[in-house]
Amino acid sequence: MGAGKIIAYLAAAILIFFGVLFMWGAGSSSGGGWGWVVIGLLSVGIGFIIIFLASRRNAALEGGNQEFTYKIDLSGDINLDSLKCKSCGGSLSKNNIEMVAGAPVVTCPYCNSSYQLTEEPKW
């Protein structure tokens, strides 16, 4: 639960609590009468509106999972069939390459070594 949602629920609870106190105090002999009832109803109503908006906003943010696709544009021709592990010489496929902190990293399924994929100059 985010900090904004916690703050919204606390503010709503305080408004509802004091709204009920105002409505309850309006009936006493030293109470404010109908003015306090109106203030109490407004406080309770605003509290429930804040709860509704906070729960609706959170549901909209959690609505769907986002999937990111990284497209790598390398300047030279890359043949993934001939990609070999630097440590053990095992054959690697495109499934062994993943993006870590914006750089392509190769993880060998045979020796579990991982290293950053670098492009050698062609000349």
C-alpha positions in Angstrom: 0.0 0.0 0.0 1.4 3.3 -1.0 2.0 6.4 1.2 -0.6 8.4 -0.7 -3.2 5.7 0.0 -2.4 5.5 3.7 -2.6 9.3 4.0 -5.9 9.4 2.2 -7.4 6.7 4.5 -6.1 8.4 7.6 -7.6 11.8 6.5 -10.9 10.1 5.7 -11.0 8.3 9.1 -10.3 11.6 10.9 -13.1 13.4 8.9 -15.6 10.6 9.5 -14.7 10.5 13.2 -15.1 14.3 13.7 -18.2 14.3 11.6 -19.9 11.8 13.8 -18.8 13.7 16.9 -20.3 16.9 15.4 -23.6 15.2 14.7 -23.6 13.6 18.1 -22.7 16.8 19.9 -25.5 18.7 18.1 -28.1 17.0 20.2 -26.6 18.1 23.5 -27.9 21.1 25.5 -24.7 23.1 24.7 -24.4 21.9 21.1 -24.5 24.0 18.0 -27.9 22.6 16.7 -28.5 22.2 13.0 -25.2 23.9 12.0 -23.3 21.1 13.6 -25.4 18.5 12.0 -24.7 20.0 8.5 -20.9 20.2 9.3 -21.0 16.6 10.5 -22.8 15.4 7.4 -20.3 17.2 5.2 -17.3 15.8 7.0 -18.7 12.3 6.8 -19.5 12.6 3.2 -16.1 14.0 2.3 -14.5 11.2 4.2 -16.4 8.6 2.2 -15.6 10.3 -1.1 -11.9 10.3 -0.2 -12.1 6.6 0.6 -13.9 5.9 -2.7 -11.4 8.0 -4.8 -8.3 6.4 -3.0 -9.5 2.9 -3.6 -10.5 3.6 -7.2 -7.2 5.3 -8.0 -5.2 2.4 -6.7 -7.3 -0.1 -8.7 -6.7 1.9 -11.9 -2.9 1.9 -11.3 -2.8 -1.8 -10.6 -5.1 -2.6 -13.5 -2.6 -4.2 -15.9 0.9 -5.5 -16.0 3.2 -3.7 -18.4 5.5 -5.6 -20.6 8.6 -3.9 -22.1 10.3 -5.0 -25.2 13.9 -4.0 -25.8 15.1 -3.7 -29.4 18.9 -3.7 -29.9 20.2 -2.2 -33.0 23.8 -3.4 -33.6 26.0 -1.9 -36.3 27.3 -5.2 -37.6 25.8 -8.5 -38.6 25.3 -10.8 -35.7 25.0 -14.6 -36.2 23.5 -16.0 -33.0 24.1 -19.6 -34.2 27.8 -19.2 -33.8 27.8 -17.5 -30.4 30.0 -19.4 -28.0 30.6 -19.0 -24.3 33.9 -17.3 -23.4 34.4 -19.5 -20.4 33.5 -23.0 -21.5 32.9 -22.7 -25.3 29.3 -23.9 -25.0 26.8 -23.0 -27.7 24.5 -20.1 -26.8 21.1 -19.0 -28.2 19.1 -15.8 -28.1 17.3 -17.1 -25.0 20.6 -16.8 -23.1 20.8 -13.0 -23.7 18.9 -10.6 -21.4 19.0 -6.9 -20.7 20.5 -5.9 -17.4 20.8 -2.2 -16.6 20.5 -1.3 -20.3 23.3 -3.6 -21.5 23.0 -7.1 -23.1 24.3 -9.8 -20.7 24.9 -13.4 -21.8 24.3 -16.2 -19.2 25.8 -19.6 -20.1 23.4 -22.5 -19.3 26.3 -24.9 -19.0 28.8 -23.2 -16.7 26.5 -20.4 -15.3 29.0 -17.7 -16.1 27.6 -14.3 -17.2 29.3 -11.5 -19.0 28.3 -8.4 -20.9 28.0 -8.9 -24.7 30.5 -6.6 -26.5 30.7 -5.8 -30.2 34.2 -6.1 -31.6 35.2 -3.7 -34.4 35.1 -5.2 -37.9 38.5 -3.8 -39.1 
